Amino acid sequence: MNHSLKTLFVIAVLIAIVWNLGAGLYYMLVDKGGSRRTVNALTRRIVLSVGLILAIIFAAWMGWIDFHSVGSNPPR
């Protein structure tokens, strides 16, 4: 998988997470507790967040992505 395609996938999921967070806020202000749209939007946000974390862990385990070493102690 191409490096830019991986980055695009992560950015797209992050945009979807922020979108659902904003939708939850909007429905909370507009519906005044009259529907379950707020709960559904925030549930989708949690599912997307957990899915993204699990996808990153799986990709690192498979060797598809490598983490950088910023913050680690350099060898002496």
Buried (B, 14 or more C-beta within 10 A) or exposed (E): EEEEEBEEBBEEBEEBBEBBBEBBEEBBEEEEEEEEBBEBBBEBBEEBBEEBEEBBEEBEEEEEBEEEEEEEEEEE
